[in-house]
Amino acid sequence: EVTGESVKKYLIRLKMEKAKEMISESDKSFSDISEELGFDSASHFTSVFKKEIGVTPSEYRKGK
């Protein structure tokens, strides 16, 4: 309620912020990142990342 977001949306936003940090600051695989963030699969992580951030994790990493 405080953020004006649902709990699910809030948690996704937090995970995406952490994902961006991990992608930028490490060479970890997207599979490892998705696992650390609690996604069921790397493909699910990739689709959520693209939906929320606008680019795939690999495109994001290339842009950094």
Predicted model as a PDB file, atoms N, CA, C, CB and O in Angstrom, pLDDT in the B-factor column:
MODEL        1                                                                  
ATOM      1  N   GLU A   1       0.823  -1.199   0.000  1.00 61.00           N  
ATOM      2  CA  GLU A   1       0.000   0.000   0.000  1.00 61.00           C  
ATOM      3  C   GLU A   1       0.862   1.256   0.000  1.00 61.00           C  
ATOM      4  CB  GLU A   1      -0.933   0.002   1.205  1.00 61.00           C  
ATOM      5  O   GLU A   1       0.527   2.240  -0.660  1.00 61.00           O  
ATOM      6  N   VAL A   2       1.946   1.230   0.720  1.00 73.00           N  
ATOM      7  CA  VAL A   2       2.798   2.410   0.834  1.00 73.00           C  
ATOM      8  C   VAL A   2       3.382   2.794  -0.522  1.00 73.00           C  
ATOM      9  CB  VAL A   2       3.924   2.160   1.841  1.00 73.00           C  
ATOM     10  O   VAL A   2       3.489   3.980  -0.831  1.00 73.00           O  
ATOM     11  N   THR A   3       3.757   1.814  -1.329  1.00 71.00           N  
ATOM     12  CA  THR A   3       4.374   2.092  -2.623  1.00 71.00           C  
ATOM     13  C   THR A   3       3.350   2.306  -3.734  1.00 71.00           C  
ATOM     14  CB  THR A   3       5.296   0.963  -3.000  1.00 71.00           C  
ATOM     15  O   THR A   3       3.697   2.780  -4.816  1.00 71.00           O  
ATOM     16  N   GLY A   4       2.106   1.964  -3.477  1.00 83.00           N  
ATOM     17  CA  GLY A   4       1.085   2.057  -4.510  1.00 83.00           C  
ATOM     18  C   GLY A   4       1.117   0.901  -5.485  1.00 83.00           C  
ATOM     19  O   GLY A   4       0.456   0.943  -6.522  1.00 83.00           O  
ATOM     20  N   GLU A   5       1.885  -0.136  -5.163  1.00 86.00           N  
ATOM     21  CA  GLU A   5       2.009  -1.319  -6.015  1.00 86.00           C  
ATOM     22  C   GLU A   5       1.480  -2.534  -5.271  1.00 86.00           C  
ATOM     23  CB  GLU A   5       3.482  -1.545  -6.450  1.00 86.00           C  
ATOM     24  O   GLU A   5       1.404  -2.550  -4.042  1.00 86.00           O  
ATOM     25  N   SER A   6       1.116  -3.548  -6.043  1.00 91.00           N  
ATOM     26  CA  SER A   6       0.785  -4.819  -5.410  1.00 91.00           C  
ATOM     27  C   SER A   6       2.070  -5.424  -4.865  1.00 91.00           C  
ATOM     28  CB  SER A   6       0.081  -5.794  -6.413  1.00 91.00           C  
ATOM     29  O   SER A   6       3.165  -5.035  -5.271  1.00 91.00           O  
ATOM     30  N   VAL A   7       1.940  -6.360  -3.962  1.00 91.00           N  
ATOM     31  CA  VAL A   7       3.114  -7.034  -3.406  1.00 91.00           C  
ATOM     32  C   VAL A   7       3.900  -7.717  -4.514  1.00 91.00           C  
ATOM     33  CB  VAL A   7       2.700  -8.061  -2.333  1.00 91.00           C  
ATOM     34  O   VAL A   7       5.128  -7.635  -4.554  1.00 91.00           O  
ATOM     35  N   LYS A   8       3.193  -8.388  -5.410  1.00 92.00           N  
ATOM     36  CA  LYS A   8       3.863  -9.085  -6.516  1.00 92.00           C  
ATOM     37  C   LYS A   8       4.667  -8.106  -7.372  1.00 92.00           C  
ATOM     38  CB  LYS A   8       2.831  -9.826  -7.390  1.00 92.00           C  
ATOM     39  O   LYS A   8       5.828  -8.366  -7.688  1.00 92.00           O  
ATOM     40  N   LYS A   9       4.062  -6.999  -7.743  1.00 93.00           N  
ATOM     41  CA  LYS A   9       4.735  -6.004  -8.584  1.00 93.00           C  
ATOM     42  C   LYS A   9       5.939  -5.414  -7.848  1.00 93.00           C  
ATOM     43  CB  LYS A   9       3.750  -4.880  -8.993  1.00 93.00           C  
ATOM     44  O   LYS A   9       6.990  -5.198  -8.452  1.00 93.00           O  
ATOM     45  N   TYR A  10       5.790  -5.158  -6.564  1.00 92.00           N  
ATOM     46  CA  TYR A  10       6.880  -4.624  -5.753  1.00 92.00           C  
ATOM     47  C   TYR A  10       8.058  -5.597  -5.724  1.00 92.00           C  
ATOM     48  CB  TYR A  10       6.394  -4.334  -4.324  1.00 92.00           C  
ATOM     49  O   TYR A  10       9.207  -5.189  -5.897  1.00 92.00           O  
ATOM     50  N   LEU A  11       7.773  -6.882  -5.505  1.00 95.00           N  
ATOM     51  CA  LEU A  11       8.842  -7.878  -5.459  1.00 95.00           C  
ATOM     52  C   LEU A  11       9.528  -8.028  -6.812  1.00 95.00           C  
ATOM     53  CB  LEU A  11       8.288  -9.223  -5.007  1.00 95.00           C  
ATOM     54  O   LEU A  11      10.747  -8.189  -6.875  1.00 95.00           O  
ATOM     55  N   ILE A  12       8.763  -7.976  -7.882  1.00 96.00           N  
ATOM     56  CA  ILE A  12       9.353  -8.054  -9.221  1.00 96.00           C  
ATOM     57  C   ILE A  12      10.262  -6.854  -9.451  1.00 96.00           C  
ATOM     58  CB  ILE A  12       8.249  -8.117 -10.313  1.00 96.00           C  
ATOM     59  O   ILE A  12      11.362  -6.995  -9.984  1.00 96.00           O  
ATOM     60  N   ARG A  13       9.804  -5.675  -9.048  1.00 96.00           N  
ATOM     61  CA  ARG A  13      10.622  -4.480  -9.219  1.00 96.00           C  
ATOM     62  C   ARG A  13      11.941  -4.612  -8.452  1.00 96.00           C  
ATOM     63  CB  ARG A  13       9.852  -3.232  -8.749  1.00 96.00           C  
ATOM     64  O   ARG A  13      13.003  -4.272  -8.975  1.00 96.00           O  
ATOM     65  N   LEU A  14      11.872  -5.104  -7.217  1.00 96.00           N  
ATOM     66  CA  LEU A  14      13.092  -5.306  -6.431  1.00 96.00           C  
ATOM     67  C   LEU A  14      14.019  -6.320  -7.094  1.00 96.00           C  
ATOM     68  CB  LEU A  14      12.742  -5.768  -5.014  1.00 96.00           C  
ATOM     69  O   LEU A  14      15.231  -6.110  -7.156  1.00 96.00           O  
ATOM     70  N   LYS A  15      13.454  -7.412  -7.585  1.00 98.00           N  
ATOM     71  CA  LYS A  15      14.264  -8.437  -8.258  1.00 98.00           C  
ATOM     72  C   LYS A  15      14.914  -7.880  -9.515  1.00 98.00           C  
ATOM     73  CB  LYS A  15      13.403  -9.658  -8.612  1.00 98.00           C  
ATOM     74  O   LYS A  15      16.063  -8.209  -9.810  1.00 98.00           O  
ATOM     75  N   MET A  16      14.203  -7.045 -10.259  1.00 98.00           N  
ATOM     76  CA  MET A  16      14.762  -6.482 -11.484  1.00 98.00           C  
ATOM     77  C   MET A  16      15.890  -5.496 -11.169  1.00 98.00           C  
ATOM     78  CB  MET A  16      13.663  -5.786 -12.301  1.00 98.00           C  
ATOM     79  O   MET A  16      16.877  -5.432 -11.902  1.00 98.00           O  
ATOM     80  N   GLU A  17      15.751  -4.737 -10.097  1.00 98.00           N  
ATOM     81  CA  GLU A  17      16.837  -3.836  -9.691  1.00 98.00           C  
ATOM     82  C   GLU A  17      18.082  -4.641  -9.319  1.00 98.00           C  
ATOM     83  CB  GLU A  17      16.396  -2.949  -8.498  1.00 98.00           C  
ATOM     84  O   GLU A  17      19.199  -4.281  -9.692  1.00 98.00           O  
ATOM     85  N   LYS A  18      17.879  -5.724  -8.586  1.00 98.00           N  
ATOM     86  CA  LYS A  18      19.004  -6.591  -8.216  1.00 98.00           C  
ATOM     87  C   LYS A  18      19.590  -7.258  -9.452  1.00 98.00           C  
ATOM     88  CB  LYS A  18      18.558  -7.660  -7.196  1.00 98.00           C  
ATOM     89  O   LYS A  18      20.808  -7.383  -9.576  1.00 98.00           O  
ATOM     90  N   ALA A  19      18.722  -7.686 -10.370  1.00 98.00           N  
ATOM     91  CA  ALA A  19      19.187  -8.328 -11.599  1.00 98.00           C  
ATOM     92  C   ALA A  19      20.057  -7.371 -12.411  1.00 98.00           C  
ATOM     93  CB  ALA A  19      17.993  -8.807 -12.442  1.00 98.00           C  
ATOM     94  O   ALA A  19      21.110  -7.767 -12.910  1.00 98.00           O  
ATOM     95  N   LYS A  20      19.629  -6.127 -12.545  1.00 98.00           N  
ATOM     96  CA  LYS A  20      20.416  -5.142 -13.293  1.00 98.00           C  
ATOM     97  C   LYS A  20      21.786  -4.963 -12.647  1.00 98.00           C  
ATOM     98  CB  LYS A  20      19.674  -3.787 -13.364  1.00 98.00           C  
ATOM     99  O   LYS A  20      22.801  -4.873 -13.338  1.00 98.00           O  
ATOM    100  N   GLU A  21      21.806  -4.912 -11.340  1.00 98.00           N  
ATOM    101  CA  GLU A  21      23.070  -4.786 -10.610  1.00 98.00           C  
ATOM    102  C   GLU A  21      23.970  -5.998 -10.863  1.00 98.00           C  
ATOM    103  CB  GLU A  21      22.805  -4.629  -9.101  1.00 98.00           C  
ATOM    104  O   GLU A  21      25.160  -5.847 -11.141  1.00 98.00           O  
ATOM    105  N   MET A  22      23.397  -7.191 -10.766  1.00 98.00           N  
ATOM    106  CA  MET A  22      24.176  -8.412 -10.966  1.00 98.00           C  
ATOM    107  C   MET A  22      24.695  -8.523 -12.397  1.00 98.00           C  
ATOM    108  CB  MET A  22      23.331  -9.636 -10.626  1.00 98.00           C  
ATOM    109  O   MET A  22      25.826  -8.955 -12.619  1.00 98.00           O  
ATOM    110  N   ILE A  23      23.875  -8.134 -13.360  1.00 98.00           N  
ATOM    111  CA  ILE A  23      24.278  -8.194 -14.761  1.00 98.00           C  
ATOM    112  C   ILE A  23      25.414  -7.205 -15.025  1.00 98.00           C  
ATOM    113  CB  ILE A  23      23.076  -7.897 -15.687  1.00 98.00           C  
ATOM    114  O   ILE A  23      26.366  -7.516 -15.740  1.00 98.00           O  
ATOM    115  N   SER A  24      25.304  -6.019 -14.443  1.00 96.00           N  
ATOM    116  CA  SER A  24      26.303  -4.972 -14.674  1.00 96.00           C  
ATOM    117  C   SER A  24      27.623  -5.238 -13.974  1.00 96.00           C  
ATOM    118  CB  SER A  24      25.766  -3.649 -14.222  1.00 96.00           C  
ATOM    119  O   SER A  24      28.689  -4.913 -14.497  1.00 96.00           O  
ATOM    120  N   GLU A  25      27.549  -5.829 -12.794  1.00 96.00           N  
ATOM    121  CA  GLU A  25      28.735  -5.916 -11.944  1.00 96.00           C  
ATOM    122  C   GLU A  25      29.365  -7.302 -11.865  1.00 96.00           C  
ATOM    123  CB  GLU A  25      28.385  -5.474 -10.578  1.00 96.00           C  
ATOM    124  O   GLU A  25      30.325  -7.504 -11.122  1.00 96.00           O  
ATOM    125  N   SER A  26      28.834  -8.257 -12.624  1.00 96.00           N  
ATOM    126  CA  SER A  26      29.416  -9.593 -12.583  1.00 96.00           C  
ATOM    127  C   SER A  26      29.354 -10.237 -13.958  1.00 96.00           C  
ATOM    128  CB  SER A  26      28.694 -10.469 -11.549  1.00 96.00           C  
ATOM    129  O   SER A  26      28.702  -9.739 -14.875  1.00 96.00           O  
ATOM    130  N   ASP A  27      30.050 -11.351 -14.070  1.00 95.00           N  
ATOM    131  CA  ASP A  27      30.003 -12.147 -15.298  1.00 95.00           C  
ATOM    132  C   ASP A  27      29.163 -13.406 -15.093  1.00 95.00           C  
ATOM    133  CB  ASP A  27      31.427 -12.525 -15.751  1.00 95.00           C  
ATOM    134  O   ASP A  27      29.267 -14.363 -15.861  1.00 95.00           O  
ATOM    135  N   LYS A  28      28.328 -13.396 -14.049  1.00 97.00           N  
ATOM    136  CA  LYS A  28      27.490 -14.565 -13.776  1.00 97.00           C  
ATOM    137  C   LYS A  28      26.583 -14.842 -14.962  1.00 97.00           C  
ATOM    138  CB  LYS A  28      26.654 -14.356 -12.498  1.00 97.00           C  
ATOM    139  O   LYS A  28      26.163 -13.930 -15.674  1.00 97.00           O  
ATOM    140  N   SER A  29      26.292 -16.116 -15.157  1.00 97.00           N  
ATOM    141  CA  SER A  29      25.367 -16.482 -16.230  1.00 97.00           C  
ATOM    142  C   SER A  29      23.955 -16.035 -15.856  1.00 97.00           C  
ATOM    143  CB  SER A  29      25.404 -18.016 -16.499  1.00 97.00           C  
ATOM    144  O   SER A  29      23.637 -15.859 -14.680  1.00 97.00           O  
ATOM    145  N   PHE A  30      23.125 -15.857 -16.864  1.00 97.00           N  
ATOM    146  CA  PHE A  30      21.741 -15.468 -16.606  1.00 97.00           C  
ATOM    147  C   PHE A  30      21.007 -16.584 -15.877  1.00 97.00           C  
ATOM    148  CB  PHE A  30      21.018 -15.121 -17.920  1.00 97.00           C  
ATOM    149  O   PHE A  30      20.080 -16.331 -15.107  1.00 97.00           O  
ATOM    150  N   SER A  31      21.422 -17.808 -16.122  1.00 97.00           N  
ATOM    151  CA  SER A  31      20.845 -18.948 -15.407  1.00 97.00           C  
ATOM    152  C   SER A  31      21.148 -18.842 -13.912  1.00 97.00           C  
ATOM    153  CB  SER A  31      21.390 -20.282 -15.975  1.00 97.00           C  
ATOM    154  O   SER A  31      20.261 -19.043 -13.082  1.00 97.00           O  
ATOM    155  N   ASP A  32      22.398 -18.527 -13.570  1.00 98.00           N  
ATOM    156  CA  ASP A  32      22.773 -18.369 -12.160  1.00 98.00           C  
ATOM    157  C   ASP A  32      22.041 -17.196 -11.521  1.00 98.00           C  
ATOM    158  CB  ASP A  32      24.287 -18.172 -12.028  1.00 98.00           C  
ATOM    159  O   ASP A  32      21.574 -17.292 -10.387  1.00 98.00           O  
ATOM    160  N   ILE A  33      21.943 -16.089 -12.253  1.00 98.00           N  
ATOM    161  CA  ILE A  33      21.241 -14.922 -11.733  1.00 98.00           C  
ATOM    162  C   ILE A  33      19.776 -15.246 -11.493  1.00 98.00           C  
ATOM    163  CB  ILE A  33      21.371 -13.739 -12.696  1.00 98.00           C  
ATOM    164  O   ILE A  33      19.223 -14.904 -10.448  1.00 98.00           O  
ATOM    165  N   SER A  34      19.149 -15.906 -12.460  1.00 98.00           N  
ATOM    166  CA  SER A  34      17.727 -16.230 -12.309  1.00 98.00           C  
ATOM    167  C   SER A  34      17.498 -17.149 -11.116  1.00 98.00           C  
ATOM    168  CB  SER A  34      17.188 -16.885 -13.585  1.00 98.00           C  
ATOM    169  O   SER A  34      16.519 -16.997 -10.385  1.00 98.00           O  
ATOM    170  N   GLU A  35      18.400 -18.098 -10.924  1.00 98.00           N  
ATOM    171  CA  GLU A  35      18.284 -19.016  -9.788  1.00 98.00           C  
ATOM    172  C   GLU A  35      18.445 -18.266  -8.462  1.00 98.00           C  
ATOM    173  CB  GLU A  35      19.339 -20.140  -9.895  1.00 98.00           C  
ATOM    174  O   GLU A  35      17.684 -18.482  -7.520  1.00 98.00           O  
ATOM    175  N   GLU A  36      19.440 -17.387  -8.404  1.00 98.00           N  
ATOM    176  CA  GLU A  36      19.667 -16.615  -7.180  1.00 98.00           C  
ATOM    177  C   GLU A  36      18.487 -15.722  -6.832  1.00 98.00           C  
ATOM    178  CB  GLU A  36      20.915 -15.772  -7.321  1.00 98.00           C  
ATOM    179  O   GLU A  36      18.215 -15.468  -5.659  1.00 98.00           O  
ATOM    180  N   LEU A  37      17.793 -15.250  -7.852  1.00 98.00           N  
ATOM    181  CA  LEU A  37      16.657 -14.362  -7.625  1.00 98.00           C  
ATOM    182  C   LEU A  37      15.342 -15.110  -7.440  1.00 98.00           C  
ATOM    183  CB  LEU A  37      16.528 -13.401  -8.772  1.00 98.00           C  
ATOM    184  O   LEU A  37      14.302 -14.495  -7.201  1.00 98.00           O  
ATOM    185  N   GLY A  38      15.386 -16.441  -7.551  1.00 97.00           N  
ATOM    186  CA  GLY A  38      14.208 -17.241  -7.256  1.00 97.00           C  
ATOM    187  C   GLY A  38      13.262 -17.484  -8.409  1.00 97.00           C  
ATOM    188  O   GLY A  38      12.101 -17.831  -8.195  1.00 97.00           O  
ATOM    189  N   PHE A  39      13.743 -17.305  -9.643  1.00 97.00           N  
ATOM    190  CA  PHE A  39      12.897 -17.600 -10.797  1.00 97.00           C  
ATOM    191  C   PHE A  39      12.922 -19.096 -11.076  1.00 97.00           C  
ATOM    192  CB  PHE A  39      13.361 -16.805 -12.044  1.00 97.00           C  
ATOM    193  O   PHE A  39      13.902 -19.778 -10.778  1.00 97.00           O  
ATOM    194  N   ASP A  40      11.838 -19.597 -11.649  1.00 96.00           N  
ATOM    195  CA  ASP A  40      11.714 -21.026 -11.950  1.00 96.00           C  
ATOM    196  C   ASP A  40      12.685 -21.481 -13.034  1.00 96.00           C  
ATOM    197  CB  ASP A  40      10.296 -21.343 -12.376  1.00 96.00           C  
ATOM    198  O   ASP A  40      13.146 -22.622 -13.032  1.00 96.00           O  
ATOM    199  N   SER A  41      12.987 -20.575 -13.957  1.00 97.00           N  
ATOM    200  CA  SER A  41      13.884 -20.924 -15.065  1.00 97.00           C  
ATOM    201  C   SER A  41      14.516 -19.656 -15.615  1.00 97.00           C  
ATOM    202  CB  SER A  41      13.121 -21.686 -16.188  1.00 97.00           C  
ATOM    203  O   SER A  41      14.038 -18.548 -15.372  1.00 97.00           O  
ATOM    204  N   ALA A  42      15.594 -19.838 -16.357  1.00 97.00           N  
ATOM    205  CA  ALA A  42      16.253 -18.703 -16.994  1.00 97.00           C  
ATOM    206  C   ALA A  42      15.340 -18.069 -18.043  1.00 97.00           C  
ATOM    207  CB  ALA A  42      17.579 -19.142 -17.635  1.00 97.00           C  
ATOM    208  O   ALA A  42      15.366 -16.853 -18.233  1.00 97.00           O  
ATOM    209  N   SER A  43      14.542 -18.876 -18.717  1.00 97.00           N  
ATOM    210  CA  SER A  43      13.645 -18.318 -19.742  1.00 97.00           C  
ATOM    211  C   SER A  43      12.554 -17.457 -19.106  1.00 97.00           C  
ATOM    212  CB  SER A  43      13.005 -19.450 -20.572  1.00 97.00           C  
ATOM    213  O   SER A  43      12.172 -16.427 -19.662  1.00 97.00           O  
ATOM    214  N   HIS A  44      12.053 -17.876 -17.946  1.00 97.00           N  
ATOM    215  CA  HIS A  44      11.060 -17.054 -17.241  1.00 97.00           C  
ATOM    216  C   HIS A  44      11.693 -15.738 -16.794  1.00 97.00           C  
ATOM    217  CB  HIS A  44      10.481 -17.818 -16.017  1.00 97.00           C  
ATOM    218  O   HIS A  44      11.093 -14.673 -16.943  1.00 97.00           O  
ATOM    219  N   PHE A  45      12.903 -15.815 -16.247  1.00 98.00           N  
ATOM    220  CA  PHE A  45      13.636 -14.617 -15.851  1.00 98.00           C  
ATOM    221  C   PHE A  45      13.804 -13.682 -17.048  1.00 98.00           C  
ATOM    222  CB  PHE A  45      15.012 -14.993 -15.262  1.00 98.00           C  
ATOM    223  O   PHE A  45      13.557 -12.481 -16.938  1.00 98.00           O  
ATOM    224  N   THR A  46      14.225 -14.229 -18.188  1.00 98.00           N  
ATOM    225  CA  THR A  46      14.449 -13.421 -19.381  1.00 98.00           C  
ATOM    226  C   THR A  46      13.174 -12.730 -19.833  1.00 98.00           C  
ATOM    227  CB  THR A  46      14.999 -14.280 -20.505  1.00 98.00           C  
ATOM    228  O   THR A  46      13.199 -11.553 -20.194  1.00 98.00           O  
ATOM    229  N   SER A  47      12.053 -13.455 -19.817  1.00 98.00           N  
ATOM    230  CA  SER A  47      10.801 -12.846 -20.277  1.00 98.00           C  
ATOM    231  C   SER A  47      10.327 -11.756 -19.313  1.00 98.00           C  
ATOM    232  CB  SER A  47       9.712 -13.920 -20.431  1.00 98.00           C  
ATOM    233  O   SER A  47       9.827 -10.722 -19.757  1.00 98.00           O  
ATOM    234  N   VAL A  48      10.475 -11.967 -18.009  1.00 98.00           N  
ATOM    235  CA  VAL A  48      10.093 -10.940 -17.032  1.00 98.00           C  
ATOM    236  C   VAL A  48      11.017  -9.731 -17.159  1.00 98.00           C  
ATOM    237  CB  VAL A  48      10.140 -11.508 -15.586  1.00 98.00           C  
ATOM    238  O   VAL A  48      10.555  -8.591 -17.118  1.00 98.00           O  
ATOM    239  N   PHE A  49      12.309  -9.973 -17.311  1.00 98.00           N  
ATOM    240  CA  PHE A  49      13.274  -8.881 -17.448  1.00 98.00           C  
ATOM    241  C   PHE A  49      12.936  -8.030 -18.666  1.00 98.00           C  
ATOM    242  CB  PHE A  49      14.711  -9.433 -17.561  1.00 98.00           C  
ATOM    243  O   PHE A  49      12.908  -6.803 -18.582  1.00 98.00           O  
ATOM    244  N   LYS A  50      12.680  -8.681 -19.794  1.00 98.00           N  
ATOM    245  CA  LYS A  50      12.356  -7.942 -21.022  1.00 98.00           C  
ATOM    246  C   LYS A  50      11.072  -7.138 -20.852  1.00 98.00           C  
ATOM    247  CB  LYS A  50      12.219  -8.908 -22.213  1.00 98.00           C  
ATOM    248  O   LYS A  50      10.990  -5.992 -21.294  1.00 98.00           O  
ATOM    249  N   LYS A  51      10.076  -7.734 -20.217  1.00 97.00           N  
ATOM    250  CA  LYS A  51       8.801  -7.035 -20.004  1.00 97.00           C  
ATOM    251  C   LYS A  51       8.997  -5.815 -19.110  1.00 97.00           C  
ATOM    252  CB  LYS A  51       7.758  -7.986 -19.380  1.00 97.00           C  
ATOM    253  O   LYS A  51       8.449  -4.747 -19.384  1.00 97.00           O  
ATOM    254  N   GLU A  52       9.768  -5.968 -18.055  1.00 97.00           N  
ATOM    255  CA  GLU A  52       9.927  -4.893 -17.079  1.00 97.00           C  
ATOM    256  C   GLU A  52      10.962  -3.841 -17.483  1.00 97.00           C  
ATOM    257  CB  GLU A  52      10.311  -5.478 -15.756  1.00 97.00           C  
ATOM    258  O   GLU A  52      10.768  -2.655 -17.217  1.00 97.00           O  
ATOM    259  N   ILE A  53      12.049  -4.257 -18.117  1.00 97.00           N  
ATOM    260  CA  ILE A  53      13.159  -3.357 -18.408  1.00 97.00           C  
ATOM    261  C   ILE A  53      13.152  -2.884 -19.865  1.00 97.00           C  
ATOM    262  CB  ILE A  53      14.476  -4.045 -18.095  1.00 97.00           C  
ATOM    263  O   ILE A  53      13.665  -1.810 -20.177  1.00 97.00           O  
ATOM    264  N   GLY A  54      12.568  -3.695 -20.749  1.00 97.00           N  
ATOM    265  CA  GLY A  54      12.450  -3.289 -22.148  1.00 97.00           C  
ATOM    266  C   GLY A  54      13.469  -3.909 -23.078  1.00 97.00           C  
ATOM    267  O   GLY A  54      13.372  -3.772 -24.297  1.00 97.00           O  
ATOM    268  N   VAL A  55      14.452  -4.595 -22.500  1.00 98.00           N  
ATOM    269  CA  VAL A  55      15.462  -5.305 -23.294  1.00 98.00           C  
ATOM    270  C   VAL A  55      15.742  -6.630 -22.611  1.00 98.00           C  
ATOM    271  CB  VAL A  55      16.781  -4.460 -23.450  1.00 98.00           C  
ATOM    272  O   VAL A  55      15.418  -6.809 -21.437  1.00 98.00           O  
ATOM    273  N   THR A  56      16.341  -7.559 -23.341  1.00 98.00           N  
ATOM    274  CA  THR A  56      16.703  -8.836 -22.726  1.00 98.00           C  
ATOM    275  C   THR A  56      17.918  -8.639 -21.820  1.00 98.00           C  
ATOM    276  CB  THR A  56      16.997  -9.911 -23.811  1.00 98.00           C  
ATOM    277  O   THR A  56      18.629  -7.643 -21.948  1.00 98.00           O  
ATOM    278  N   PRO A  57      18.158  -9.576 -20.909  1.00 98.00           N  
ATOM    279  CA  PRO A  57      19.355  -9.463 -20.065  1.00 98.00           C  
ATOM    280  C   PRO A  57      20.646  -9.353 -20.883  1.00 98.00           C  
ATOM    281  CB  PRO A  57      19.445 -10.664 -19.134  1.00 98.00           C  
ATOM    282  O   PRO A  57      21.542  -8.594 -20.515  1.00 98.00           O  
ATOM    283  N   SER A  58      20.752 -10.098 -21.984  1.00 97.00           N  
ATOM    284  CA  SER A  58      21.982 -10.026 -22.783  1.00 97.00           C  
ATOM    285  C   SER A  58      22.109  -8.659 -23.468  1.00 97.00           C  
ATOM    286  CB  SER A  58      22.005 -11.156 -23.842  1.00 97.00           C  
ATOM    287  O   SER A  58      23.213  -8.124 -23.571  1.00 97.00           O  
ATOM    288  N   GLU A  59      21.010  -8.098 -23.929  1.00 97.00           N  
ATOM    289  CA  GLU A  59      21.053  -6.755 -24.513  1.00 97.00           C  
ATOM    290  C   GLU A  59      21.446  -5.731 -23.447  1.00 97.00           C  
ATOM    291  CB  GLU A  59      19.682  -6.385 -25.139  1.00 97.00           C  
ATOM    292  O   GLU A  59      22.208  -4.803 -23.718  1.00 97.00           O  
ATOM    293  N   TYR A  60      20.923  -5.909 -22.240  1.00 97.00           N  
ATOM    294  CA  TYR A  60      21.265  -5.016 -21.138  1.00 97.00           C  
ATOM    295  C   TYR A  60      22.755  -5.097 -20.821  1.00 97.00           C  
ATOM    296  CB  TYR A  60      20.437  -5.360 -19.892  1.00 97.00           C  
ATOM    297  O   TYR A  60      23.411  -4.073 -20.629  1.00 97.00           O  
ATOM    298  N   ARG A  61      23.279  -6.304 -20.768  1.00 97.00           N  
ATOM    299  CA  ARG A  61      24.713  -6.487 -20.464  1.00 97.00           C  
ATOM    300  C   ARG A  61      25.579  -5.855 -21.573  1.00 97.00           C  
ATOM    301  CB  ARG A  61      25.053  -8.012 -20.312  1.00 97.00           C  
ATOM    302  O   ARG A  61      26.594  -5.223 -21.281  1.00 97.00           O  
ATOM    303  N   LYS A  62      25.183  -6.024 -22.817  1.00 95.00           N  
ATOM    304  CA  LYS A  62      25.961  -5.442 -23.928  1.00 95.00           C  
ATOM    305  C   LYS A  62      25.966  -3.932 -23.881  1.00 95.00           C  
ATOM    306  CB  LYS A  62      25.408  -5.903 -25.268  1.00 95.00           C  
ATOM    307  O   LYS A  62      26.942  -3.291 -24.272  1.00 95.00           O  
ATOM    308  N   GLY A  63      24.865  -3.359 -23.396  1.00 92.00           N  
ATOM    309  CA  GLY A  63      24.747  -1.911 -23.331  1.00 92.00           C  
ATOM    310  C   GLY A  63      25.513  -1.281 -22.184  1.00 92.00           C  
ATOM    311  O   GLY A  63      25.651  -0.059 -22.129  1.00 92.00           O  
ATOM    312  N   LYS A  64      26.010  -2.091 -21.274  1.00 67.00           N  
ATOM    313  CA  LYS A  64      26.712  -1.555 -20.092  1.00 67.00           C  
ATOM    314  C   LYS A  64      28.190  -1.457 -20.315  1.00 67.00           C  
ATOM    315  CB  LYS A  64      26.449  -2.412 -18.878  1.00 67.00           C  
ATOM    316  O   LYS A  64      28.922  -1.028 -19.424  1.00 67.00           O  
TER     317      LYS A  64                                                      
ENDMDL                                                                          
END                                                                             
